[in-house]
């Protein structure tokens, strides 16, 4: 299956975003902490990663069912299996959260080393050190994380290297059923961390400080089910804003939280577009060719690494030279070779891409190999003259649902073609 795009058409209209993928992966895992009652998550996106995680929880003994188009019901009075299915866990970066869940619920875990997108090394060392600080024994053997807690999890103080998002999530999950209080220093500050903290509190844990670099989790003896609505996906919202910047036109992104995209919005305005902010909407108007703008990716509230590649795609046709520095992953420019096929002028030097805007991109066959790089190719294809064929749609659909349908509703000439 591939996308076929006839580019050069400005985008116009309104588009609603789904619930956050990164938040959903954390919350669905955490929902199985509840020994009592039923948990209902609302605004759940149906990305392939989410469906794979649901299959993992079912294999562990939980009941996981979609009871509505965006409503997921989870019940886990017992966890009957501590081994996650290898074929599912090895494909999914969020599978590491299953280790924290299993240690908290049954005291041992065997979970395949996670896969996910090829954007550079994302070692599990930080996770293992955190589990060990909580009293577990954890190691990697034969391609899997093996962990056990002979004396149960105990609250601790732990400094999280590089403000790792995944490690912060994992220790929040594990700490919610640990004995005593867990203090996390240099914690991640993303909105999805705040969403997880609010959810864990609704389950019966006590979590304070989320959104700052110091989080305190007071573990509970028993957690109970709750109802919770997942926050909107700021990365999906940012993708549509940047697509409009690249193609021109006017697009209103609905059902978003504008403050979650403050840094991205600032850069869009620096590029010469206008941005109107509502309570839950962002409207970008791009009446002219964008100006070149520099960015440096940083942990939240800085420019998000997951929007670096869509931003580079928008800058590929900008007026001037942009300098884009990637500070979080060492291989996040893998998509650049595909942009070069479309006529972009980009030179990568270690952690920095020098993007020299060209007057016109031209359609060509390209291939997506990871979620956000795939979104960048879609944006570039929308802006290019001629026809662009994008293979690797399965990678894009790990983080975007009905992307072609939503863009088509905005006036894009894009269609899905079965190979």
C-alpha positions in Angstrom: 0.0 0.0 0.0 1.2 3.5 -0.8 0.1 7.1 -0.9 -0.1 8.9 -4.2 0.0 12.7 -3.9 -0.5 15.3 -6.6 1.1 18.3 -5.0 0.9 22.0 -5.3 -2.5 22.6 -3.8 -3.0 24.9 -0.8 -4.8 23.4 2.2 -8.0 24.9 3.5 -10.6 23.9 6.1 -10.9 22.4 9.6 -9.4 19.2 11.0 -9.9 17.5 14.4 -7.1 15.6 16.0 -7.2 12.3 17.9 -6.2 11.5 21.4 -2.5 11.5 22.1 -0.7 8.3 21.0 2.1 8.8 23.6 -0.3 9.4 26.3 -2.5 6.5 25.3 0.4 4.0 25.4 1.2 5.1 29.0 -2.4 5.2 30.2 -3.5 1.9 28.7 -0.5 0.2 30.4 -1.3 2.0 33.7 -4.9 1.0 33.6 -4.0 -2.6 34.2 -2.6 -1.5 37.6 -6.1 -1.4 39.0 -7.0 -4.6 40.9 -10.6 -3.5 41.5 -13.3 -2.1 39.3 -13.4 -1.2 35.6 -11.4 1.5 33.9 -12.8 3.4 30.9 -10.5 5.5 28.7 -12.1 8.0 26.4 -10.6 9.7 23.2 -8.4 6.6 22.5 -6.8 6.7 19.1 -6.8 3.5 17.0 -3.2 3.6 15.8 -1.6 0.2 15.1 0.7 0.6 18.1 -2.3 1.0 20.4 -4.0 -2.1 19.0 -0.7 -4.1 19.6 -0.5 -2.9 23.2 -4.1 -4.0 23.8 -3.2 -7.5 22.5 -0.3 -7.6 24.9 -2.5 -6.8 27.9 -5.0 -9.5 26.8 -2.2 -12.0 26.7 -1.3 -11.1 30.3 -4.8 -11.8 31.5 -6.6 -8.4 31.3 -9.9 -7.8 29.6 -9.5 -5.0 27.0 -12.3 -4.1 24.7 -13.4 -1.1 22.6 -16.9 -0.4 23.9 -17.2 2.7 21.6 -15.5 4.2 18.6 -13.0 6.0 21.0 -13.8 4.3 24.3 -11.6 1.5 25.7 -12.7 -0.5 28.7 -10.0 -2.3 30.7 -10.4 -4.7 33.6 -7.6 -6.6 35.3 -8.5 -8.2 38.6 -5.8 -10.7 38.0 -2.6 -10.8 35.9 -2.2 -14.4 35.0 1.0 -14.2 32.8 4.2 -12.4 33.3 5.6 -13.0 29.8 4.6 -10.5 27.1 4.1 -12.0 23.6 7.5 -11.6 21.9 6.1 -10.8 18.4 4.0 -7.9 19.7 6.4 -6.5 22.3 9.4 -6.5 20.0 7.6 -4.2 17.5 6.5 -1.6 20.1 8.5 1.0 21.9 5.8 1.4 24.5 6.2 -2.2 25.5 8.8 -1.2 28.1 5.8 0.1 30.2 4.7 -3.4 30.6 7.8 -4.2 32.7 6.8 -1.5 35.2 3.2 -2.8 35.2 4.2 -6.4 35.8 6.7 -5.7 38.5 4.0 -3.7 40.3 1.3 -6.3 39.9 3.0 -9.7 40.0 6.6 -9.0 40.9 8.3 -10.4 37.8 8.4 -9.6 34.1 9.7 -10.9 30.8 9.3 -8.5 28.0 11.1 -8.4 24.6 13.4 -5.5 24.0 11.3 -2.9 22.3 11.3 -2.0 18.6 9.6 1.0 17.2 10.9 3.5 14.7 14.5 3.6 13.5 15.5 7.0 14.8 18.6 6.0 16.8 19.5 4.2 19.9 16.9 4.4 22.7 18.6 2.2 25.4 16.7 0.6 28.2 19.6 1.2 30.7 17.7 4.1 32.4 14.7 1.9 32.9 16.7 -0.9 34.4 18.5 1.4 36.8 15.2 2.8 37.9 13.7 -0.6 38.6 16.8 -1.6 40.5 16.5 1.6 42.6 12.9 0.4 43.5 14.3 -2.9 44.7 14.0 -5.0 41.6 16.7 -7.2 39.9 16.7 -6.4 36.2 18.8 -7.5 33.3 18.7 -8.1 29.5 19.0 -11.7 28.3 18.3 -13.3 24.9 16.6 -10.2 23.6 14.3 -9.6 26.5 14.1 -7.6 29.7 14.0 -9.9 32.7 13.0 -8.4 36.0 11.8 -9.6 39.4 11.2 -8.1 42.9 11.9 -10.6 45.6 10.9 -8.2 48.4 8.4 -6.1 46.5 8.9 -2.6 45.1 10.0 0.1 47.6 9.8 3.8 47.3 13.1 5.5 46.5 14.8 8.6 45.2 16.0 8.4 41.6 17.7 10.8 39.1 16.5 10.3 35.6 19.3 10.7 33.0 18.4 13.0 30.1 15.0 13.6 31.5 13.9 10.4 29.7 10.2 10.4 28.9 9.9 6.6 28.9 11.8 6.1 32.1 9.6 8.7 33.8 6.5 6.9 32.7 7.8 3.5 33.7 8.8 4.6 37.2 5.5 6.5 37.7 3.6 3.3 36.8 5.8 1.1 39.1 5.9 3.6 41.9 2.1 3.7 42.1 2.0 0.3 43.8 5.4 0.5 45.5 5.6 0.7 49.3 6.3 4.2 50.4 7.1 7.3 48.4 9.2 7.6 45.2 10.9 10.8 44.3 11.9 11.3 40.7 14.4 14.0 39.9 15.1 15.5 36.4 11.8 14.0 35.4 10.3 14.5 31.9 7.9 17.5 31.8 5.7 16.7 28.7 2.0 17.2 28.8 1.6 13.4 28.5 3.4 13.0 31.9 0.8 15.3 33.4 -2.0 13.3 31.8 -0.6 10.1 33.3 -0.2 11.7 36.7 -3.9 12.8 36.7 -4.9 9.3 35.7 -2.9 7.6 38.3 -4.4 9.9 40.9 -7.8 9.0 39.8 -6.9 5.3 40.3 -6.0 6.0 43.9 -2.3 6.8 43.8 -1.0 10.2 44.9 1.2 11.9 42.3 2.5 15.5 42.8 4.8 17.7 40.7 4.0 16.4 37.3 4.9 19.1 34.7 8.0 20.0 36.7 11.3 18.2 36.9 10.6 16.8 40.4 7.7 14.2 40.7 6.6 12.5 43.9 4.6 9.3 43.8 3.0 7.9 47.0 2.2 4.3 46.3 -1.2 2.7 47.2 -1.9 -0.8 48.4 -4.8 -1.2 46.1 -5.8 0.8 43.0 -9.3 0.9 41.5 -10.8 1.6 38.2 -11.7 5.1 36.9 -12.9 7.0 33.9 -10.5 9.3 32.1 -10.3 11.2 28.8 -6.9 11.2 27.0 -5.5 14.6 26.0 -5.4 15.6 22.3 -2.3 14.6 20.2 -0.2 17.7 20.0 2.1 16.0 17.5 -0.8 15.2 15.1 -2.0 18.8 15.5 1.5 20.2 14.8 1.8 18.1 11.7 -1.3 19.7 10.2 -0.1 23.2 11.1 3.3 22.6 9.4 1.6 21.0 6.4 -0.3 24.3 5.9 2.9 26.3 6.4 4.5 24.3 3.6 1.6 24.4 1.1 0.0 27.7 1.9 -3.7 28.2 2.7 -5.6 28.4 5.9 -6.2 25.5 8.3 -8.0 25.4 11.6 -6.9 22.5 13.9 -9.7 21.6 16.3 -9.8 19.7 19.6 -6.2 20.6 20.5 -4.6 22.3 23.5 -2.8 25.3 22.1 -0.4 25.7 25.1 1.0 22.3 24.3 2.3 23.7 21.0 3.5 27.1 22.1 7.0 26.7 20.9 5.9 25.2 17.5 3.5 28.1 17.1 6.2 30.6 17.7 8.4 29.1 15.0 5.4 29.1 12.6 4.9 32.8 13.1 8.7 33.4 12.7 8.3 31.7 9.3 5.9 34.4 8.3 2.5 32.8 8.8 -0.2 34.1 11.1 -1.6 32.1 14.0 -4.9 32.7 15.7 -5.5 30.9 19.0 -8.8 29.8 20.4 -9.7 27.8 23.5 -9.2 24.5 21.7 -8.3 25.6 18.2 -5.3 26.9 16.3 -5.7 28.5 12.9 -2.7 29.0 10.7 -2.8 31.3 7.6 0.1 31.0 5.2 -0.4 33.5 2.5 3.2 33.5 1.2 6.3 31.3 0.9 7.6 30.6 4.4 10.8 32.3 5.6 13.7 30.1 6.8 13.8 29.5 10.5 16.3 27.8 12.8 15.3 25.3 15.5 16.9 23.1 18.1 15.0 20.2 19.5 14.7 20.1 23.3 12.7 18.3 26.0 9.3 19.9 26.7 8.6 22.9 26.7 11.2 23.2 23.9 10.7 22.3 20.2 9.5 18.6 20.1 11.9 16.1 18.5 8.8 14.4 16.9 8.1 17.5 14.9 11.6 18.1 13.7 11.2 16.1 10.5 7.8 17.7 9.5 9.4 21.1 10.2 12.4 20.3 7.9 9.9 19.3 5.2 8.3 22.7 5.5 11.7 24.5 5.5 12.7 22.6 2.3 10.7 25.1 0.3 11.4 28.1 2.5 13.1 31.3 1.4 16.6 31.2 2.9 18.7 28.7 4.9 17.5 26.9 8.1 19.7 25.3 10.7 18.1 22.4 12.4 19.8 20.8 15.4 18.6 17.5 16.8 19.8 17.1 20.4 17.8 14.0 21.5 18.3 11.3 18.9 21.5 10.6 16.9 19.7 9.1 13.8 16.7 11.3 13.4 17.8 12.6 9.9 17.3 9.2 8.2 14.4 10.6 6.2 16.6 13.3 4.6 17.8 11.1 1.7 14.1 10.7 0.7 13.6 14.4 0.7 16.6 14.8 -1.5 14.7 12.7 -4.1 12.1 15.3 -4.1 14.6 18.0 -4.9 15.4 19.3 -1.4 18.8 20.8 -0.7 19.8 19.5 2.7 23.2 18.7 4.2 23.5 16.8 7.4 26.5 17.2 9.6 26.3 15.0 12.7 23.4 16.4 14.8 22.7 19.3 12.5 20.8 19.7 9.2 21.5 22.7 6.9 18.3 23.2 4.9 18.7 25.5 1.9 15.2 26.2 0.7 14.5 25.6 -3.0 11.9 27.3 -5.2 10.1 24.1 -6.2 10.1 20.6 -4.9 9.3 17.9 -7.5 7.3 14.7 -7.1 9.2 11.4 -7.0 8.9 7.9 -5.5 10.0 7.8 -1.9 9.7 5.5 1.1 8.8 6.1 4.8 10.7 4.1 7.4 9.4 5.7 10.6 6.4 7.6 11.7 7.5 11.3 11.7 9.8 10.9 8.8 6.9 9.5 6.9 4.8 12.5 7.9 7.6 14.8 6.6 7.5 13.0 3.2 3.7 13.6 3.0 4.2 17.3 3.8 6.9 17.6 1.1 4.7 15.7 -1.4 1.8 18.1 -0.7 4.0 21.0 -1.5 5.8 19.5 -4.5 4.9 19.9 -8.2 3.9 16.7 -9.8 3.1 13.3 -8.3 4.8 11.7 -5.3 4.4 8.0 -4.4 5.1 7.2 -0.7 5.7 3.6 0.2 5.8 2.4 3.9 2.3 3.6 4.8 2.3 1.1 7.6 5.0 3.1 9.4 3.0 6.3 9.1 -0.1 4.6 10.4 1.7 3.8 13.7 1.1 7.4 14.6 -1.6 8.8 12.3 -5.1 7.6 11.8 -6.8 8.3 8.5 -4.1 10.8 7.6 -5.0 10.7 3.9 -8.7 11.1 4.6 -8.2 14.2 6.8 -5.8 15.8 4.3 -8.2 15.1 1.4 -10.9 16.9 3.4 -8.5 19.9 3.5 -8.2 20.0 -0.3 -5.1 17.8 -0.8 -5.0 15.5 -3.8 -4.0 12.4 -1.9 -5.2 8.8 -2.3 -4.4 5.4 -0.9 -3.3 2.9 -3.5 -3.2 -0.9 -2.9 -0.1 -2.5 -4.3 
